[in-house]
């Protein structure tokens, strides 16, 4: 029998239009970890999720969703939007994680911070970067990573501007092609940023083709959350990182 609870509780803050993070977390759930979700506002669902919209989400008040999430007494809280803090910078991202931890008493992971933690755990400093974001957010994301010592040598982005639902509606083959397009001989890993993109389903296929690690927002959050919860598990099938990457 699969143990569905008892070892740890992960509380996950999800942007309210995001349709992918919850299914991904179900795929990635370590045995004995229960998942508890609260949804975030702070942006307009009818507007393009550009830098201004995601900047607004990152700065929005977390008081009510965090209060509701605290009702289950989570061991780790995952802030499930990568671009919301990529658009503000590393200091903001670290401060947000610290503030959530201070307010909740739970260990805290941000999606952007988890990407950095994963890359540092694997000793990777040169990457190819793929996302469904508008170009301006990709510029900010690459600058964010540069500030923590990670150089982007290639980038891949979608040809059209996607709305809040378009990111989650990209099918796995399209997402896989996006990741492959970010490869470069000098890239030591591929980063696929966005909690609402179905990249978890593509990790194994891209790694098999390229022979290098693939790091995605949701996979990286689980990796760091497991570390903070003291869970030594490996999760085969979701890339080198979860199969035994260094912490």
Secondary structure in CASP SS format (residue, H / E / C, confidence):
PFRMAT SS
TARGET T0000
AUTHOR 0000-0000-0000
METHOD secondary structure of the structure
MODEL  1
X C 1.00
X C 1.00
X C 1.00
X C 1.00
X C 1.00
X C 1.00
X C 1.00
X E 1.00
X E 1.00
X E 1.00
X E 1.00
X E 1.00
X E 1.00
X E 1.00
X E 1.00
X C 1.00
X C 1.00
X C 1.00
X C 1.00
X C 1.00
X H 1.00
X H 1.00
X H 1.00
X H 1.00
X H 1.00
X H 1.00
X H 1.00
X H 1.00
X C 1.00
X C 1.00
X C 1.00
X C 1.00
X E 1.00
X E 1.00
X E 1.00
X E 1.00
X E 1.00
X E 1.00
X E 1.00
X E 1.00
X C 1.00
X C 1.00
X C 1.00
X C 1.00
X C 1.00
X C 1.00
X C 1.00
X C 1.00
X C 1.00
X C 1.00
X H 1.00
X H 1.00
X H 1.00
X H 1.00
X H 1.00
X H 1.00
X H 1.00
X H 1.00
X H 1.00
X C 1.00
X C 1.00
X C 1.00
X H 1.00
X H 1.00
X H 1.00
X H 1.00
X H 1.00
X H 1.00
X H 1.00
X H 1.00
X H 1.00
X H 1.00
X C 1.00
X C 1.00
X C 1.00
X E 1.00
X E 1.00
X E 1.00
X E 1.00
X C 1.00
X C 1.00
X C 1.00
X H 1.00
X H 1.00
X H 1.00
X H 1.00
X C 1.00
X C 1.00
X C 1.00
X H 1.00
X H 1.00
X H 1.00
X H 1.00
X H 1.00
X H 1.00
X H 1.00
X H 1.00
X H 1.00
X H 1.00
X H 1.00
X H 1.00
X H 1.00
X H 1.00
X H 1.00
X C 1.00
X C 1.00
X E 1.00
X E 1.00
X E 1.00
X E 1.00
X H 1.00
X H 1.00
X H 1.00
X H 1.00
X H 1.00
X H 1.00
X H 1.00
X H 1.00
X H 1.00
X H 1.00
X H 1.00
X C 1.00
X C 1.00
X C 1.00
X C 1.00
X E 1.00
X E 1.00
X E 1.00
X E 1.00
X E 1.00
X E 1.00
X C 1.00
X C 1.00
X C 1.00
X H 1.00
X H 1.00
X H 1.00
X H 1.00
X H 1.00
X H 1.00
X H 1.00
X H 1.00
X H 1.00
X H 1.00
X H 1.00
X H 1.00
X H 1.00
X C 1.00
X C 1.00
X C 1.00
X E 1.00
X E 1.00
X E 1.00
X E 1.00
X E 1.00
X E 1.00
X E 1.00
X C 1.00
X C 1.00
X C 1.00
X C 1.00
X C 1.00
X C 1.00
X C 1.00
X C 1.00
X H 1.00
X H 1.00
X H 1.00
X H 1.00
X C 1.00
X C 1.00
X H 1.00
X H 1.00
X H 1.00
X H 1.00
X H 1.00
X H 1.00
X H 1.00
X H 1.00
X H 1.00
X H 1.00
X C 1.00
X C 1.00
X C 1.00
X C 1.00
X C 1.00
X C 1.00
X C 1.00
X E 1.00
X E 1.00
X E 1.00
X E 1.00
X E 1.00
X C 1.00
X C 1.00
X C 1.00
X C 1.00
X C 1.00
X C 1.00
X H 1.00
X H 1.00
X H 1.00
X H 1.00
X H 1.00
X H 1.00
X H 1.00
X H 1.00
X H 1.00
X H 1.00
X H 1.00
X C 1.00
X C 1.00
X E 1.00
X E 1.00
X E 1.00
X E 1.00
X H 1.00
X H 1.00
X H 1.00
X H 1.00
X H 1.00
X H 1.00
X H 1.00
X H 1.00
X H 1.00
X H 1.00
X H 1.00
X H 1.00
X C 1.00
X C 1.00
X C 1.00
X C 1.00
X C 1.00
X C 1.00
X C 1.00
X C 1.00
X C 1.00
X C 1.00
X C 1.00
X C 1.00
X C 1.00
X C 1.00
X C 1.00
X C 1.00
X C 1.00
X C 1.00
X C 1.00
END
